[in-house]
Amino acid sequence: MQETSGYDPNYVMGRSTAETDRLKRQSQLYDVSTWQLLKEAGLSRGMKVLDVGSGAGNVSFIAAGLVGESGAVVGVDSNPRHRRGGGGHGALARPEPGLVPGR
């Protein structure tokens, strides 16, 4: 059963499972342009990246693919539902970024 509640007065979009799923679907529309933007911004092998407010981690996974194994990516989000690894992003991002809880 998919949770649809998750009201949070500090975040208008909510913190439900449905919202996390929405973020993942939305990323499918923007993954290619996000990759291009990060590449043009100069993200490259060996860099270290901090993704603050990383949500479901989609940008973190793309960044991890660009920085490679010699780099590192950490995504921070205040929603504990977003702490997870892999989740179907393997083709875009190896190694996987670390996703950690924020406050």
Residue pairs with C-beta under 8 A, 6 or more apart in sequence:
2 17
2 18
2 21
3 16
3 17
3 18
4 16
4 17
4 18
5 14
5 16
6 14
6 15
6 16
6 17
6 18
6 19
7 14
7 15
8 14
8 15
11 78
11 79
13 19
13 22
15 79
15 81
17 81
20 55
20 56
20 79
20 81
20 82
23 55
23 56
23 58
24 56
24 58
24 87
27 34
27 56
27 58
27 59
31 58
31 62
31 92
34 58
34 59
34 62
35 62
35 65
35 66
35 92
38 59
38 62
38 63
38 66
39 66
43 49
43 63
43 66
43 67
44 66
44 67
45 66
45 67
45 68
45 70
45 71
46 67
46 68
46 70
46 71
47 66
47 67
47 71
48 67
48 71
48 72
48 73
49 60
49 63
49 64
49 67
49 71
49 72
49 73
49 74
49 97
50 73
50 74
50 76
51 57
51 59
51 60
51 63
51 73
51 74
51 75
51 76
51 97
52 76
52 102
53 76
53 77
53 102
54 60
54 75
54 76
54 77
54 82
54 97
54 99
55 77
55 79
55 82
56 82
56 87
57 75
57 77
57 82
57 84
57 87
57 89
57 97
57 99
58 89
59 75
60 73
60 74
60 75
60 93
60 97
60 99
61 89
61 92
61 93
61 96
61 97
62 92
62 93
63 73
63 93
63 97
64 71
64 73
64 92
64 93
64 94
64 95
64 96
64 97
65 92
65 93
65 94
67 73
68 94
68 95
69 94
69 95
72 97
72 98
73 93
73 97
73 98
74 97
74 98
74 99
74 100
75 82
75 97
75 98
75 99
75 100
76 99
76 100
76 101
76 102
77 83
77 99
77 101
77 102
78 101
78 102
78 103
80 101
82 99
83 99
83 100
83 101
84 99
85 96
85 99
86 96
89 96
90 96
